[in-house]
Amino acid sequence: MKYSFKVLLFLAGGSLALSGCSLFGGGGGRPTAENPGQLSTATGLAYNNEDEGGFMVNPFEGQPQAPNTVFVEGGRAVMGSFEEDVMSYRDNIERTVSVASFFMDETEIANIHWLEYLHYLAKDSTQEAYQAALPDTMVWRSKLAFNDPYVDHYLRYPGFRYYPVVGVSWNQANAFAIWRTRAVNVGLAQEAGEEYAETDGRIPLESGIVIPNYRLPTEAEWEYAAQALIGTQWLEEMQTHQRLYPWDGHAVRNPYGKNMGFMLANFKRGRGDYAGIAGRLNDGALITSYIYEFPPNDYGLYNMAGNVSEWVQDVYRPLSFQDFDDLNPIRRDGFLDRASGQGSDNLYNNEERNPGDFTSLITDNARVYKGGSWKDVAYWMSPGTRRYLDQDSATATIGFRCAMIRAGSNF
């Protein structure tokens, strides 16, 4: 059979085009993270040529799903407190920021999760590490109240398995996040059926099978996720309203359906009123409640108001709102604490600076916690409110949930 020169040229071109798709990547010959092709577009050298010492490019199908997390799409938002500043703190004034997309636990970390953590620490770690991870169950005890049964029962009794863990400090929450990352990644490596050489106890990120680190969310991430303004979108880049709480409206009761009139969160309605009256309990919880008890917000996150307050990464500073960067803001330490024009003077007369005669509790150990708890009135359930506590301290009203970055994304 005879072919014209044009036909041969067409066939050759098609062959090269097909070859380019397979050698250099996906559609149109453009490589992607999931389909990088067989050859480097920078050098033309072959990938995964072990015999020749070639660069290894592992298969990648996207960031693995992390247990218990939901996706929070980032974007621009007006952060700050929209509630009346009854405390006159003026420490969270409105400002516009952008927050990158991330993943966040849909629930607070529960007692059963912490008991699992303690189980593996007892098996694989030192006695010191195990003791350091024990929650302070004495946070329930009060000299003027009989909450003593919770001291022994709240953490370990099976009926409280899916209630939020409390009595954990900021430091303990961070240690849990580190252990959890390791536990999940080891499981993912085993599922992949691969034996990965570990360096310093870490499975290489280049393997493509591991999740990013679990961690505490930043204050901006937590507040952004709690507002869940994705549920107020209208047309293009327009929002119908802001939110005082993680749900619509200025009320704390459900206005719809068979649950009309019931509270939308677990909080203290007023002095001495933790749950309402028998036969018509308003939130059904004198203390904490089941981590899935109340409706989730528009991101699918449960109890972003009420139940327990939650630790976040940031150190507390009353002027963070004006010092923050406007992209992924965080306050890490005492940067900017020195008073302008006063040499080494610090803006805060704290214990670190003046151990014998200090007047401020604001130090680099003061960590922000967000959201109201079962023991707080409705004011503290507004996402913009903020408080702080020493990172080594623990209470019966503070728990936490984890977050992680969305890796390989520019939004």
N, C-alpha and C positions, 0 to 999 in steps of 0.2 A: 504494500500500500504506500502511495506517495503522499507527502504532505508539502504544502507550500511553506515558504519561509515565514510568512505571517502566522500560519497555524502553529508551526514549531515554536516561534517566539512567544505566542500566547500560552502554549502548553508549558513552556519553560518558566514563564512568569508566574503562572498559577502554581507550579510546583514550588517555586521559591516563596510565594506568598504563604502557601500551606506550611512550608518548612519554617518560615519566620514565626507563624502563629505558635507552633509547637516548641520551637527552639528559644524564642525570646519572650514568650508570654501568651496572654489571652487575646481577646478580640482586637483586631487591627494590629496585632503584633506588639501591643503595649503591655508590659508586664504589670502584674498586681501582686499584692501581698499573698493572696491565695494561690496565684498562678504566676510565679516568677520566671517560668521558662527553664530551659536547660542550659542556656549560656548567659553569662554576664553581659549586660548592655554597656558596661563601662570598659571591659577588657576583652570580651569575646571568649573568655576562658570558660570551660565547662564547670558547672556546679556538680557537687556530689561525686566527683571523680576521686575516690579514696585512694586508688592505686597510684595516682599521680599527685597526691597531696592536695586535691582540689578543695575549694571552699564548700562546706556543707550547708545546704539550705533545707531545713526540715519541713515536712508537710505542715500546713497551717490552714485551719478552717474557721478562724475567728476566735475571739476570746471565749474560753469555756464558761459555761453557766456556773456561777458561784451559788452554793446552797443558800436558800432563804432570802436572796436578794431580788430586788426589782429595779428596772431601769428608770432613772430620773433624767429626762432630757433637759439639758442646760439651756441657758439663754440670758437675756437681759431682764432685770427685775428691780423694782424699788424696794430696798431693804430698810428695815427700821421698825420702830414701834408705832403702830397706828392707834394704839390705845391711849387714853388719857394718862399722862405721866403722874399718877397719884403719889408716887414715891419721890418725885422731883429729882430723880437721878440724872436725867438728860444725858444718858450714856448710850443711846441708840437712836440718834436722829436720822431721819430719812435720807437716803442717798442711792444713786443708781449704780448698780454693779452688774457684771456678767459672770456667770458661774458655768464652768464646763460640765458636760454630761458626766454622770457617775452612776454607780450602783449603790443601793442602800438596803439594809435589812428591812424586810417588810414588818417585822415585829421587834420588840425589845428582846434582848437576850434573856432567856428564862432559866429558872432553877435547874431544869433537867439538862440544859446545855452546860451550865457551870459544874454540875455533878459529873457529867461526862469528862469535862476538862480535868477535874480533880482525880478521876479514875485513872486517866492516862498519865498524869503527873506522878501518881503513886507508883505506877508500873515502871515508868521510864526516866524519872528525874530524881533529884536528891530530896531528902526529907526537908531540907531548908526551903527548896522551891515549892514543895507541897504546902508547907506551913504558911509561906508567904502568900499563897493563893487562896487561903481560907477566908471567906467573907466574915465580916464582923457581925455576928448574929446578935450581939449585945445592943445593937442600934435600936432594937425594939423595946428595950427596957427603959422605964421611966420611974422615978421615985414617987410620982404622983399619979400613976396609971398602972392598971394590971394588964399589961401586954406580954407578960412573961411566957405564956404558952408559945408565942411566935418565936421566941429565942431558940427553942429546941425543935419546933415543928416546921417553921416556914420554909427553910431550905430543903429539908430532907423528906418530909412527909409526902407520899405519892400524890395526894390530893392537890398539892401546890406545884406540881411539876411544871405546868405551863403558866405560872405566874412569874412576873419579872424578877430576876435576881436583884437583890438590894444588899446594902452593907459592903459594897465593893468600891474601892477608891479609884481615882483616875489612873494611878499607876497600875493597879491590878487589871483594869479594863484594857490598858495597852498591852500588858503581858498576855492576856487572853487572845487578843487579836493576832499577836505574833504566833502563838501556838496554833491557833485556828488555821492561819495561812499554811503553815507547815503540814498540818494534818490533812487538809483538803488536797494540797499538791501531791503529797505522797500517794493518796488514793487515786488521783488522776493519772499519776505515773504508772501505778499498778494496772489500772484499767487499760492504759495504752499498750501494755505488754512489753514495755521497753525497760531496759536497765540503764539508767542515766548516771554517769559519773557525777558525783556531788562534790562541790567545792565549798568548804566552810559550812557544810550542812545544808546547802541550798541547791535545788534542782535548777539548772540553767534556764534563764528566760528564753534563750534561743531555741529551746526544744519545742516551743509552740504549744505545749500541752498544759501549761500551768496558768493559774490565775494571778493577777497582781495582788499585792498585799492587802489583806483586811486591815483596817485602821479605824480610829474614831473619825467621824466627819468633822470638817471645819465648822465653825459657827455659821459662816455664810451658807455652806452646803445644807446644814441642818435647817436653818431658817427658810431657805429657798424651797427645800423639799416639803417642809411643813405647810407653807403657804399654798403649794400646789396650784399655781396660777394657770397651769395648762388647762384647767377646767373653766377658766373665765374668758377664753379666746373668742373673738368675734371678728369675722372677716380677716384681713391681712394685717398682722402686727398690731392688732387692737385688742384691748381687754375691756370688758363691760364694767368691771369693778375690782377693787382691791378686796382683801379679806382680813377681817379682824381675828378670825379663828381659822383652823384648817378646813372649815366648811363654810358655806355661804350664809350670810345673814349675821345679825347682831345678837341672836338669841342662842342659848345653850341647850334648848330642847328641840327634839325632832318635830318638824311641823307637818309631816306627811304620814299617811298610811296607818297600819295597825299599831305602829310604835309611836304614834303622835303623843307628844307630851313627855316622853321619856328623855332623859339626858343623853347627850351625844358624846359624853366623856365622863371619866371617873374623877371627880373632884369634890371639894368641900363646898357645899352650897352656902353655908353661913356658919356663924359661931355655934359649935356643937352639933351641926347637922352634916354628917358624913354620908348618909345614904337615904334619908327620908324616913317615913314611918312604915311600920310593919303592915303588910297587905298591899302597899303601893310604894315600894322602895323606888326612889327616883333614878339611882344609878346602880343599885344592887350590890354595892361594895363599900364596906366600912374601911377596908384597907385597900390593897392592890386588887386587881382583877385579872381574869383570863386574858392573855395577850391578844386574842382575837375577839374580844368581847364587844367592841363598838365598831361602827362602820368605818372602813378605811377612807382616806382622802383620795383625791383624783389621781394620785400617783400609785395608789394601792398600798399605802403605808398606814399601818394601824397605830393608834394611840400616840399620834404626834402632838396631842394635847391630853393632859391628864394621865392617870395611872402612876407613872413615875417620871420625874424629871430626868434629863439625860446628859451625860458628860459629852463635851466636844473637845477638839484639840486645843483651842486657843487659850492663851493666858489672858487674864482679865485686865483691861485698861479702860477707864471711863471714856477716854477720847479715841478709842479704836475707830469709831465711825468716821472721824475726820483724817485719821492717819493711814487707813487701809489703802492699798492699791485698789483700783476699780475692776480688776480682772482676777478672779479666784482669790479674794482677800483672806488673809489670816494674820493673826498677831502671835508671834512665836516666843518672844522674850521681851526684855526691857529696853529694846531699841527705841530711841527717842525719849527715854525717861530723864535724861540729863537736862536740867533747866538751862535755857539759852542765856549765855553771858555770865553764868555763875560757876564757871570752872567745873569741878567734879561734883557739884551739888546735884542731888537727885530730887525729882519732883515729889517723890513719896518718902515721907519719914517713916520707913518701915523697919521691921526687925533686922533685916539684912544690913541695913545702913547704920542703925542705932539700936543695938540689942537692949540697952538698959532703959531707954526712954523713947519708945516709938509710938506714933499716933495713927499709923495706917497699916491695914492688913494687906495692901496691894503689893505683892512680890511676884517673882517669876514662878512661884509655886501656886499662885492663885489661878485656878482654872475655871473657865466658864461652864455653867450648865444651863440647859434650856428647857422650856416647857413646864407646865404646871404638873403637880402630882396629886395623888389621892388626898393629900393633907393641905392642899392649896386652894384658895378661892379662885374664881374664874379669871380674875385679872391676869394671873400668871400663865394662863393657857394661850394667850396671844403669842404667836411665834416671835415677835420682836422683843419681848421682855427678856431680860438676861440677869443672871446672878452668878456668884462665884463662891468657891470653897477651895481650901487647900487640897492639893493633889494627893496627899496622903490620908485625907479624911474620908469618912463614909457615913451615910445616913440611911434611914429606912425609906427615904423618899427619892433617892437618886439611883438610877440604873443606867443602861446604855444600849446602843445598837451600833453596828459597824457599817462602814462604807468602803468603797474602793473605786479607783479610777476606771474610766472606760478607755482602755489602752488602744492605741492605733487609730484614734479618732481626733479630728480637729474641731469638734464642737461638743 
